[in-house]
């Protein structure tokens, strides 16, 4: 599996969020706009972090918000949100976060494959800094090696 295409609707550059919850909900809204999820998926992503802690902060400056596949997921999709000002998730090493990825997958197997594919993109953590400063959706897609559709 490769990463899903990321349409313009799923990319939010320079978003303002004062809390990690707002940042995650911004990613959830982008997944809804792109047709990958229903509005309740944002709540599910926030609940996962509330229940399990800031494990979603997978690298310095990068959070991968997601929830389990359920009826709130319409299709596998990925959203990218860059933040104008970083937010704290409470991670002991990787805070503050400037890039929030929202991942919706329609199967458990797809969840694991997508996370592995994303790990390959961010093996070089300098990509996170460049992505945080991306000026256009095309630049985001180029950095991540994905298409728009």
Rosetta blueprint (number, residue, H / E / L):
1 X L
2 X L
3 X L
4 X L
5 X L
6 X L
7 X L
8 X H
9 X H
10 X H
11 X E
12 X E
13 X E
14 X E
15 X E
16 X L
17 X L
18 X L
19 X L
20 X H
21 X H
22 X H
23 X H
24 X H
25 X H
26 X H
27 X H
28 X H
29 X H
30 X H
31 X H
32 X H
33 X H
34 X L
35 X L
36 X L
37 X E
38 X L
39 X L
40 X H
41 X H
42 X H
43 X H
44 X H
45 X H
46 X H
47 X H
48 X H
49 X H
50 X H
51 X H
52 X H
53 X L
54 X L
55 X L
56 X L
57 X E
58 X E
59 X E
60 X L
61 X L
62 X E
63 X E
64 X E
65 X E
66 X E
67 X L
68 X L
69 X L
70 X L
71 X L
72 X L
73 X E
74 X L
75 X L
76 X L
77 X E
78 X E
79 X E
80 X E
81 X E
82 X E
83 X E
84 X E
85 X E
86 X E
87 X E
88 X L
89 X L
90 X L
91 X L
92 X L
93 X L
94 X L
95 X L
96 X L
97 X E
98 X E
99 X E
100 X E
101 X E
102 X E
103 X E
104 X E
105 X L
106 X L
107 X L
108 X H
109 X H
110 X H
111 X H
112 X H
113 X H
114 X H
115 X H
116 X H
117 X H
118 X H
119 X H
120 X H
121 X H
122 X L
123 X L
124 X L
125 X L
126 X H
127 X H
128 X H
129 X H
130 X H
131 X H
132 X H
133 X L
134 X L
135 X L
136 X L
137 X H
138 X H
139 X H
140 X H
141 X H
142 X H
143 X H
144 X H
145 X L
146 X L
147 X L
148 X L
149 X L
